[in-house]
Amino acid sequence: MCEKHRTESVERYRPPCQPAEARRAVERAVAERCRVTHTTCDREALGDALLVASELTTNAILHGGGVTDFRVDVGEPGVRVSVSDRSDALPVAKEPFDPRGRRRLGGLGWPIVCRLARDVRVTDLPSGGKCITAVVPLS
């Protein structure tokens, strides 16, 4: 996770090879937090966090040269997911239609992340690449 977002309760996971692994890591972290704090889990908010983790991981795999680090922190503001990759390129939203007016496939992941997350930050890493951190509210 990016240094400026580090907290004591951060769980670091083996970088996921597939989005499903990222979703499982977020589910485990949220379930553990709910168990420890004796609170119920808002399934819709959890669904948003799972989608954000999945999209960030997918984008890192498809456009960033692979996931190099993955961290989850569940705390007061919500679920903080950080995904690092090898690329210095910033994420961009693609136009839904090509110049000929045909609908493009894909390109919706970054807008989904920006819509569901309360806070999204992209940080350059000293060794190259970037870290994207998104905070998704849990309530």
NUFIMAR-443173 format. One record per residue (C-alpha): residue in three letters; x, y, z. Coordinates in nm, 2 decimals. Example, Ala and Ser with C-alpha at 12.3 -4.5 7.8 and 13.67 -1.06 7.14 Angstrom:
2
REC | Ala | 1.23 | -0.45 | 0.78;
REC | Ser | 1.37 | -0.11 | 0.71;
This chain:
139
REC | Met | 0.00 | 0.00 | 0.00;
REC | Cys | 0.12 | 0.35 | -0.05;
REC | Glu | 0.31 | 0.48 | 0.25;
REC | Lys | 0.09 | 0.78 | 0.32;
REC | His | -0.22 | 0.55 | 0.36;
REC | Arg | -0.05 | 0.29 | 0.58;
REC | Thr | -0.23 | 0.20 | 0.91;
REC | Glu | -0.16 | -0.06 | 1.17;
REC | Ser | -0.46 | -0.28 | 1.07;
REC | Val | -0.35 | -0.33 | 0.71;
REC | Glu | -0.36 | -0.69 | 0.58;
REC | Arg | -0.10 | -0.76 | 0.31;
REC | Tyr | -0.18 | -1.05 | 0.08;
REC | Arg | 0.01 | -1.23 | -0.18;
REC | Pro | -0.05 | -1.03 | -0.50;
REC | Pro | -0.36 | -1.19 | -0.66;
REC | Cys | -0.32 | -1.36 | -1.00;
REC | Gln | -0.69 | -1.33 | -1.07;
REC | Pro | -0.96 | -1.08 | -0.97;
REC | Ala | -1.14 | -1.36 | -0.78;
REC | Glu | -0.85 | -1.38 | -0.54;
REC | Ala | -0.87 | -1.01 | -0.47;
REC | Arg | -1.24 | -1.04 | -0.40;
REC | Arg | -1.18 | -1.33 | -0.16;
REC | Ala | -0.92 | -1.13 | 0.03;
REC | Val | -1.16 | -0.83 | 0.07;
REC | Glu | -1.44 | -1.07 | 0.18;
REC | Arg | -1.21 | -1.23 | 0.45;
REC | Ala | -1.09 | -0.89 | 0.57;
REC | Val | -1.44 | -0.75 | 0.60;
REC | Ala | -1.58 | -1.06 | 0.76;
REC | Glu | -1.30 | -1.06 | 1.02;
REC | Arg | -1.36 | -0.69 | 1.10;
REC | Cys | -1.74 | -0.76 | 1.15;
REC | Arg | -1.66 | -1.06 | 1.37;
REC | Val | -1.42 | -0.86 | 1.59;
REC | Thr | -1.64 | -0.56 | 1.62;
REC | His | -1.96 | -0.76 | 1.65;
REC | Thr | -2.13 | -0.56 | 1.37;
REC | Thr | -2.33 | -0.68 | 1.08;
REC | Cys | -2.20 | -0.65 | 0.73;
REC | Asp | -2.38 | -0.44 | 0.48;
REC | Arg | -2.40 | -0.67 | 0.18;
REC | Glu | -2.45 | -0.40 | -0.07;
REC | Ala | -2.15 | -0.20 | 0.06;
REC | Leu | -1.95 | -0.52 | 0.06;
REC | Gly | -2.05 | -0.58 | -0.30;
REC | Asp | -1.92 | -0.23 | -0.39;
REC | Ala | -1.59 | -0.31 | -0.22;
REC | Leu | -1.56 | -0.64 | -0.40;
REC | Leu | -1.63 | -0.48 | -0.74;
REC | Val | -1.37 | -0.21 | -0.68;
REC | Ala | -1.11 | -0.47 | -0.58;
REC | Ser | -1.19 | -0.68 | -0.88;
REC | Glu | -1.18 | -0.38 | -1.12;
REC | Leu | -0.85 | -0.25 | -0.98;
REC | Thr | -0.69 | -0.60 | -1.00;
REC | Thr | -0.82 | -0.66 | -1.35;
REC | Asn | -0.69 | -0.32 | -1.47;
REC | Ala | -0.35 | -0.40 | -1.32;
REC | Ile | -0.34 | -0.74 | -1.49;
REC | Leu | -0.46 | -0.61 | -1.83;
REC | His | -0.29 | -0.27 | -1.85;
REC | Gly | -0.03 | -0.25 | -1.57;
REC | Gly | 0.20 | -0.54 | -1.63;
REC | Gly | 0.05 | -0.74 | -1.34;
REC | Val | -0.02 | -0.69 | -0.97;
REC | Thr | 0.30 | -0.63 | -0.77;
REC | Asp | 0.13 | -0.56 | -0.43;
REC | Phe | -0.22 | -0.59 | -0.28;
REC | Arg | -0.34 | -0.47 | 0.05;
REC | Val | -0.67 | -0.44 | 0.23;
REC | Asp | -0.75 | -0.23 | 0.54;
REC | Val | -1.09 | -0.23 | 0.69;
REC | Gly | -1.15 | 0.06 | 0.93;
REC | Glu | -1.36 | 0.36 | 1.02;
REC | Pro | -1.38 | 0.52 | 0.67;
REC | Gly | -1.45 | 0.18 | 0.51;
REC | Val | -1.26 | -0.07 | 0.30;
REC | Arg | -0.93 | 0.06 | 0.17;
REC | Val | -0.80 | -0.15 | -0.12;
REC | Ser | -0.45 | -0.08 | -0.26;
REC | Val | -0.33 | -0.24 | -0.58;
REC | Ser | 0.02 | -0.18 | -0.72;
REC | Asp | 0.14 | -0.26 | -1.07;
REC | Arg | 0.44 | -0.21 | -1.29;
REC | Ser | 0.31 | 0.06 | -1.51;
REC | Asp | 0.36 | 0.44 | -1.47;
REC | Ala | 0.06 | 0.51 | -1.70;
REC | Leu | -0.24 | 0.67 | -1.52;
REC | Pro | -0.58 | 0.50 | -1.56;
REC | Val | -0.81 | 0.65 | -1.81;
REC | Ala | -1.18 | 0.61 | -1.90;
REC | Lys | -1.23 | 0.52 | -2.26;
REC | Glu | -1.50 | 0.67 | -2.47;
REC | Pro | -1.79 | 0.42 | -2.50;
REC | Phe | -1.80 | 0.45 | -2.88;
REC | Asp | -1.51 | 0.44 | -3.13;
REC | Pro | -1.48 | 0.71 | -3.41;
REC | Arg | -1.71 | 0.51 | -3.63;
REC | Gly | -1.99 | 0.51 | -3.37;
REC | Arg | -1.95 | 0.14 | -3.27;
REC | Arg | -1.97 | 0.04 | -2.91;
REC | Arg | -1.64 | -0.04 | -2.75;
REC | Leu | -1.60 | -0.34 | -2.53;
REC | Gly | -1.44 | -0.27 | -2.19;
REC | Gly | -1.32 | 0.06 | -2.06;
REC | Leu | -1.58 | 0.08 | -1.78;
REC | Gly | -1.36 | -0.04 | -1.49;
REC | Trp | -1.20 | 0.30 | -1.40;
REC | Pro | -1.53 | 0.49 | -1.40;
REC | Ile | -1.69 | 0.22 | -1.18;
REC | Val | -1.40 | 0.25 | -0.93;
REC | Cys | -1.43 | 0.63 | -0.93;
REC | Arg | -1.81 | 0.61 | -0.88;
REC | Leu | -1.81 | 0.36 | -0.60;
REC | Ala | -1.51 | 0.48 | -0.40;
REC | Arg | -1.52 | 0.78 | -0.16;
REC | Asp | -1.15 | 0.85 | -0.22;
REC | Val | -0.92 | 0.73 | -0.50;
REC | Arg | -0.55 | 0.81 | -0.51;
REC | Val | -0.29 | 0.72 | -0.76;
REC | Thr | 0.07 | 0.73 | -0.63;
REC | Asp | 0.39 | 0.68 | -0.82;
REC | Leu | 0.62 | 0.42 | -0.66;
REC | Pro | 0.99 | 0.49 | -0.61;
REC | Ser | 1.09 | 0.17 | -0.78;
REC | Gly | 0.86 | 0.24 | -1.08;
REC | Gly | 0.50 | 0.16 | -1.13;
REC | Lys | 0.20 | 0.30 | -0.94;
REC | Cys | -0.02 | 0.23 | -0.64;
REC | Ile | -0.39 | 0.29 | -0.67;
REC | Thr | -0.58 | 0.32 | -0.34;
REC | Ala | -0.96 | 0.33 | -0.32;
REC | Val | -1.17 | 0.37 | -0.01;
REC | Val | -1.52 | 0.23 | -0.03;
REC | Pro | -1.76 | 0.31 | 0.25;
REC | Leu | -1.91 | 0.02 | 0.44;
REC | Ser | -2.23 | 0.18 | 0.53;
